[in-house]
Amino acid sequence: MNYSTITNDAAIKGHEINHQSITVWFHGVKRPFTYSYHSAGSHHVRKMKKLACQGDDLHSYINEHVKRRFVR
């Protein structure tokens, strides 16, 4: 799903929400990053899903809370 934003979050190209994860595509990066309940913590993934649906500063949240906690 394309990511539309109310906060001009131009770094994120799109996202896909799944039951226990969210996958995020960033502009200028070839591969997507998946953040799961296991890798990033369920409370962070739930918050990221909410921000993605609202189009509200998902990139900043990722950088501040879960930057390197994606599924490897």
A tleap script that builds the chain and sets N, CA, C and O, in Angstrom:
source leaprc.protein.ff14SB
mol = sequence {
  NMET ASN TYR SER THR ILE THR ASN ASP ALA
  ALA ILE LYS GLY HIE GLU ILE ASN HIE GLN
  SER ILE THR VAL TRP PHE HIE GLY VAL LYS
  ARG PRO PHE THR TYR SER TYR HIE SER ALA
  GLY SER HIE HIE VAL ARG LYS MET LYS LYS
  LEU ALA CYS GLN GLY ASP ASP LEU HIE SER
  TYR ILE ASN GLU HIE VAL LYS ARG ARG PHE
  VAL CARG
}
set mol.1.N position { 0.850 -1.171 0.000 }
set mol.1.CA position { 0.000 0.000 0.000 }
set mol.1.C position { 0.893 1.230 0.000 }
set mol.1.O position { 1.860 1.300 0.758 }
set mol.2.N position { 0.577 2.184 -0.833 }
set mol.2.CA position { 1.316 3.440 -0.822 }
set mol.2.C position { 1.064 4.148 0.490 }
set mol.2.O position { -0.013 4.044 1.078 }
set mol.3.N position { 2.057 4.854 0.929 }
set mol.3.CA position { 1.984 5.560 2.203 }
set mol.3.C position { 1.686 7.017 1.926 }
set mol.3.O position { 2.495 7.725 1.326 }
set mol.4.N position { 0.527 7.462 2.363 }
set mol.4.CA position { 0.257 8.885 2.244 }
set mol.4.C position { 0.325 9.467 3.638 }
set mol.4.O position { -0.073 8.838 4.619 }
set mol.5.N position { 0.833 10.672 3.702 }
set mol.5.CA position { 1.184 11.232 4.989 }
set mol.5.C position { 0.584 12.605 5.206 }
set mol.5.O position { 0.424 13.391 4.272 }
set mol.6.N position { 0.259 12.872 6.445 }
set mol.6.CA position { -0.208 14.212 6.801 }
set mol.6.C position { 0.947 15.062 7.297 }
set mol.6.O position { 0.814 16.275 7.459 }
set mol.7.N position { 2.106 14.403 7.544 }
set mol.7.CA position { 3.247 15.140 8.091 }
set mol.7.C position { 4.404 15.241 7.090 }
set mol.7.O position { 5.533 15.538 7.482 }
set mol.8.N position { 4.138 15.000 5.819 }
set mol.8.CA position { 5.147 15.095 4.763 }
set mol.8.C position { 6.336 14.171 5.035 }
set mol.8.O position { 7.491 14.587 4.941 }
set mol.9.N position { 6.044 12.935 5.368 }
set mol.9.CA position { 7.046 11.913 5.676 }
set mol.9.C position { 7.511 11.283 4.371 }
set mol.9.O position { 7.098 10.173 4.035 }
set mol.10.N position { 8.362 11.979 3.640 }
set mol.10.CA position { 8.750 11.581 2.292 }
set mol.10.C position { 9.699 10.387 2.252 }
set mol.10.O position { 9.949 9.855 1.171 }
set mol.11.N position { 10.227 9.953 3.373 }
set mol.11.CA position { 11.191 8.850 3.383 }
set mol.11.C position { 10.528 7.494 3.150 }
set mol.11.O position { 11.193 6.553 2.717 }
set mol.12.N position { 9.245 7.380 3.427 }
set mol.12.CA position { 8.550 6.103 3.306 }
set mol.12.C position { 7.737 6.064 2.020 }
set mol.12.O position { 6.951 6.963 1.722 }
set mol.13.N position { 7.957 4.987 1.269 }
set mol.13.CA position { 7.283 4.798 -0.018 }
set mol.13.C position { 5.971 4.036 0.131 }
set mol.13.O position { 4.988 4.337 -0.546 }
set mol.14.N position { 5.962 3.040 1.028 }
set mol.14.CA position { 4.763 2.237 1.213 }
set mol.14.C position { 4.886 1.329 2.414 }
set mol.14.O position { 5.933 1.253 3.056 }
set mol.15.N position { 3.785 0.636 2.708 }
set mol.15.CA position { 3.774 -0.295 3.834 }
set mol.15.C position { 2.751 -1.388 3.599 }
set mol.15.O position { 1.829 -1.238 2.797 }
set mol.16.N position { 2.929 -2.490 4.310 }
set mol.16.CA position { 1.978 -3.593 4.281 }
set mol.16.C position { 1.790 -4.070 5.708 }
set mol.16.O position { 2.754 -4.419 6.389 }
set mol.17.N position { 0.562 -4.083 6.150 }
set mol.17.CA position { 0.246 -4.495 7.515 }
set mol.17.C position { -0.219 -5.941 7.505 }
set mol.17.O position { -1.115 -6.314 6.748 }
set mol.18.N position { 0.398 -6.744 8.349 }
set mol.18.CA position { 0.028 -8.140 8.539 }
set mol.18.C position { -0.382 -8.343 9.992 }
set mol.18.O position { -0.304 -7.423 10.806 }
set mol.19.N position { -0.818 -9.552 10.306 }
set mol.19.CA position { -1.343 -9.815 11.646 }
set mol.19.C position { -0.337 -9.475 12.747 }
set mol.19.O position { -0.691 -8.792 13.708 }
set mol.20.N position { 0.903 -9.938 12.626 }
set mol.20.CA position { 1.896 -9.711 13.680 }
set mol.20.C position { 3.119 -8.956 13.175 }
set mol.20.O position { 4.207 -9.087 13.737 }
set mol.21.N position { 2.946 -8.171 12.123 }
set mol.21.CA position { 4.099 -7.434 11.588 }
set mol.21.C position { 3.644 -6.289 10.698 }
set mol.21.O position { 2.476 -6.177 10.326 }
set mol.22.N position { 4.608 -5.449 10.375 }
set mol.22.CA position { 4.418 -4.406 9.379 }
set mol.22.C position { 5.686 -4.387 8.520 }
set mol.22.O position { 6.803 -4.438 9.036 }
set mol.23.N position { 5.492 -4.314 7.217 }
set mol.23.CA position { 6.605 -4.225 6.285 }
set mol.23.C position { 6.607 -2.821 5.713 }
set mol.23.O position { 5.565 -2.300 5.314 }
set mol.24.N position { 7.782 -2.212 5.675 }
set mol.24.CA position { 7.904 -0.819 5.239 }
set mol.24.C position { 8.904 -0.729 4.094 }
set mol.24.O position { 9.990 -1.304 4.158 }
set mol.25.N position { 8.523 0.003 3.038 }
set mol.25.CA position { 9.410 0.299 1.925 }
set mol.25.C position { 9.839 1.753 2.041 }
set mol.25.O position { 9.010 2.649 2.198 }
set mol.26.N position { 11.144 1.972 1.961 }
set mol.26.CA position { 11.697 3.323 2.035 }
set mol.26.C position { 12.144 3.765 0.650 }
set mol.26.O position { 12.640 2.954 -0.133 }
set mol.27.N position { 11.975 5.028 0.347 }
set mol.27.CA position { 12.482 5.581 -0.913 }
set mol.27.C position { 13.996 5.411 -0.945 }
set mol.27.O position { 14.677 5.637 0.055 }
set mol.28.N position { 14.511 5.016 -2.091 }
set mol.28.CA position { 15.947 4.890 -2.265 }
set mol.28.C position { 16.562 3.624 -1.698 }
set mol.28.O position { 17.780 3.456 -1.742 }
set mol.29.N position { 15.734 2.726 -1.165 }
set mol.29.CA position { 16.218 1.459 -0.605 }
set mol.29.C position { 15.541 0.334 -1.388 }
set mol.29.O position { 14.322 0.339 -1.557 }
set mol.30.N position { 16.318 -0.616 -1.857 }
set mol.30.CA position { 15.775 -1.656 -2.729 }
set mol.30.C position { 14.918 -2.685 -2.014 }
set mol.30.O position { 13.957 -3.195 -2.591 }
set mol.31.N position { 15.246 -2.998 -0.774 }
set mol.31.CA position { 14.508 -4.058 -0.094 }
set mol.31.C position { 13.611 -3.493 0.999 }
set mol.31.O position { 13.923 -2.461 1.595 }
set mol.32.N position { 12.498 -4.170 1.261 }
set mol.32.CA position { 11.626 -3.730 2.355 }
set mol.32.C position { 12.165 -4.197 3.704 }
set mol.32.O position { 13.001 -5.098 3.775 }
set mol.33.N position { 11.682 -3.580 4.752 }
set mol.33.CA position { 12.040 -3.945 6.118 }
set mol.33.C position { 10.771 -4.374 6.848 }
set mol.33.O position { 9.783 -3.641 6.884 }
set mol.34.N position { 10.815 -5.564 7.425 }
set mol.34.CA position { 9.680 -6.087 8.173 }
set mol.34.C position { 9.993 -6.011 9.658 }
set mol.34.O position { 11.032 -6.483 10.119 }
set mol.35.N position { 9.078 -5.412 10.388 }
set mol.35.CA position { 9.173 -5.301 11.844 }
set mol.35.C position { 8.072 -6.191 12.418 }
set mol.35.O position { 6.889 -5.950 12.177 }
set mol.36.N position { 8.454 -7.206 13.169 }
set mol.36.CA position { 7.480 -8.160 13.696 }
set mol.36.C position { 7.315 -7.981 15.206 }
set mol.36.O position { 8.099 -7.295 15.863 }
set mol.37.N position { 6.278 -8.617 15.727 }
set mol.37.CA position { 6.084 -8.611 17.174 }
set mol.37.C position { 7.323 -9.170 17.867 }
set mol.37.O position { 7.719 -8.689 18.929 }
set mol.38.N position { 7.931 -10.186 17.260 }
set mol.38.CA position { 9.101 -10.825 17.865 }
set mol.38.C position { 10.350 -9.947 17.765 }
set mol.38.O position { 11.102 -9.832 18.733 }
set mol.39.N position { 10.578 -9.326 16.606 }
set mol.39.CA position { 11.825 -8.568 16.419 }
set mol.39.C position { 11.792 -7.188 17.066 }
set mol.39.O position { 12.795 -6.740 17.623 }
set mol.40.N position { 10.661 -6.520 16.997 }
set mol.40.CA position { 10.582 -5.130 17.464 }
set mol.40.C position { 9.739 -4.950 18.718 }
set mol.40.O position { 9.792 -3.902 19.362 }
set mol.41.N position { 8.968 -5.962 19.061 }
set mol.41.CA position { 8.068 -5.851 20.203 }
set mol.41.C position { 6.660 -5.517 19.752 }
set mol.41.O position { 6.458 -4.639 18.913 }
set mol.42.N position { 5.705 -6.207 20.304 }
set mol.42.CA position { 4.318 -6.033 19.859 }
set mol.42.C position { 3.813 -4.610 20.071 }
set mol.42.O position { 3.067 -4.097 19.236 }
set mol.43.N position { 4.200 -3.961 21.165 }
set mol.43.CA position { 3.710 -2.599 21.418 }
set mol.43.C position { 4.237 -1.629 20.353 }
set mol.43.O position { 3.521 -0.717 19.940 }
set mol.44.N position { 5.475 -1.819 19.910 }
set mol.44.CA position { 6.011 -0.950 18.853 }
set mol.44.C position { 5.325 -1.219 17.514 }
set mol.44.O position { 4.991 -0.283 16.788 }
set mol.45.N position { 5.118 -2.482 17.190 }
set mol.45.CA position { 4.485 -2.815 15.906 }
set mol.45.C position { 3.050 -2.309 15.869 }
set mol.45.O position { 2.606 -1.790 14.845 }
set mol.46.N position { 2.328 -2.450 16.960 }
set mol.46.CA position { 0.954 -1.918 17.003 }
set mol.46.C position { 0.957 -0.401 16.790 }
set mol.46.O position { 0.118 0.123 16.058 }
set mol.47.N position { 1.884 0.293 17.418 }
set mol.47.CA position { 1.992 1.746 17.256 }
set mol.47.C position { 2.347 2.096 15.808 }
set mol.47.O position { 1.793 3.040 15.244 }
set mol.48.N position { 3.266 1.342 15.211 }
set mol.48.CA position { 3.659 1.592 13.819 }
set mol.48.C position { 2.481 1.375 12.872 }
set mol.48.O position { 2.305 2.137 11.921 }
set mol.49.N position { 1.681 0.352 13.120 }
set mol.49.CA position { 0.487 0.103 12.300 }
set mol.49.C position { -0.469 1.290 12.392 }
set mol.49.O position { -1.007 1.747 11.383 }
set mol.50.N position { -0.669 1.774 13.591 }
set mol.50.CA position { -1.562 2.917 13.804 }
set mol.50.C position { -1.041 4.153 13.072 }
set mol.50.O position { -1.801 4.840 12.390 }
set mol.51.N position { 0.256 4.435 13.215 }
set mol.51.CA position { 0.845 5.597 12.542 }
set mol.51.C position { 0.763 5.454 11.025 }
set mol.51.O position { 0.488 6.427 10.323 }
set mol.52.N position { 0.999 4.253 10.521 }
set mol.52.CA position { 0.928 4.023 9.076 }
set mol.52.C position { -0.478 4.289 8.548 }
set mol.52.O position { -0.644 4.913 7.500 }
set mol.53.N position { -1.477 3.820 9.264 }
set mol.53.CA position { -2.873 4.040 8.838 }
set mol.53.C position { -3.264 5.509 8.904 }
set mol.53.O position { -4.057 5.982 8.091 }
set mol.54.N position { -2.710 6.226 9.868 }
set mol.54.CA position { -3.011 7.651 10.025 }
set mol.54.C position { -2.156 8.528 9.117 }
set mol.54.O position { -2.473 9.699 8.910 }
set mol.55.N position { -1.060 7.964 8.567 }
set mol.55.CA position { -0.131 8.771 7.779 }
set mol.55.C position { 0.587 9.781 8.648 }
set mol.55.O position { 0.812 10.920 8.239 }
set mol.56.N position { 0.946 9.357 9.849 }
set mol.56.CA position { 1.443 10.306 10.846 }
set mol.56.C position { 2.818 9.954 11.386 }
set mol.56.O position { 2.921 9.301 12.424 }
set mol.57.N position { 3.876 10.374 10.702 }
set mol.57.CA position { 5.253 10.357 11.209 }
set mol.57.C position { 5.809 8.978 11.550 }
set mol.57.O position { 6.495 8.813 12.559 }
set mol.58.N position { 5.515 7.997 10.714 }
set mol.58.CA position { 6.018 6.646 10.909 }
set mol.58.C position { 7.539 6.605 10.839 }
set mol.58.O position { 8.166 5.909 11.637 }
set mol.59.N position { 8.137 7.318 9.923 }
set mol.59.CA position { 9.599 7.311 9.764 }
set mol.59.C position { 10.299 7.776 11.040 }
set mol.59.O position { 11.276 7.158 11.464 }
set mol.60.N position { 9.829 8.827 11.641 }
set mol.60.CA position { 10.431 9.313 12.890 }
set mol.60.C position { 10.297 8.285 14.001 }
set mol.60.O position { 11.222 8.091 14.788 }
set mol.61.N position { 9.148 7.630 14.065 }
set mol.61.CA position { 8.942 6.610 15.095 }
set mol.61.C position { 9.921 5.453 14.901 }
set mol.61.O position { 10.518 4.969 15.863 }
set mol.62.N position { 10.082 5.016 13.664 }
set mol.62.CA position { 11.027 3.930 13.375 }
set mol.62.C position { 12.430 4.339 13.793 }
set mol.62.O position { 13.115 3.580 14.478 }
set mol.63.N position { 12.865 5.522 13.393 }
set mol.63.CA position { 14.215 5.978 13.738 }
set mol.63.C position { 14.430 6.084 15.246 }
set mol.63.O position { 15.516 5.783 15.740 }
set mol.64.N position { 13.436 6.495 15.952 }
set mol.64.CA position { 13.578 6.712 17.394 }
set mol.64.C position { 13.464 5.431 18.216 }
set mol.64.O position { 14.119 5.298 19.250 }
set mol.65.N position { 12.625 4.476 17.758 }
set mol.65.CA position { 12.306 3.336 18.620 }
set mol.65.C position { 12.754 1.963 18.117 }
set mol.65.O position { 13.102 1.102 18.925 }
set mol.66.N position { 12.753 1.743 16.807 }
set mol.66.CA position { 12.968 0.368 16.312 }
set mol.66.C position { 13.914 0.272 15.122 }
set mol.66.O position { 13.900 -0.733 14.411 }
set mol.67.N position { 14.706 1.257 14.896 }
set mol.67.CA position { 15.502 1.381 13.673 }
set mol.67.C position { 16.138 0.073 13.190 }
set mol.67.O position { 15.957 -0.293 12.029 }
set mol.68.N position { 16.854 -0.618 14.022 }
set mol.68.CA position { 17.563 -1.825 13.604 }
set mol.68.C position { 16.905 -3.112 14.103 }
set mol.68.O position { 17.524 -4.175 14.098 }
set mol.69.N position { 15.666 -3.010 14.528 }
set mol.69.CA position { 14.977 -4.182 15.093 }
set mol.69.C position { 14.058 -4.842 14.076 }
set mol.69.O position { 12.991 -5.341 14.433 }
set mol.70.N position { 14.466 -4.847 12.811 }
set mol.70.CA position { 13.690 -5.487 11.764 }
set mol.70.C position { 14.043 -6.973 11.696 }
set mol.70.O position { 15.050 -7.400 12.261 }
set mol.71.N position { 13.219 -7.754 11.007 }
set mol.71.CA position { 13.441 -9.191 10.829 }
set mol.71.C position { 14.638 -9.368 9.910 }
set mol.71.O position { 14.721 -8.718 8.868 }
set mol.72.N position { 15.549 -10.224 10.277 }
set mol.72.CA position { 16.748 -10.477 9.449 }
set mol.72.C position { 16.701 -11.854 8.848 }
set mol.72.O position { 17.618 -12.244 8.125 }
savepdb mol mol.pdb
quit
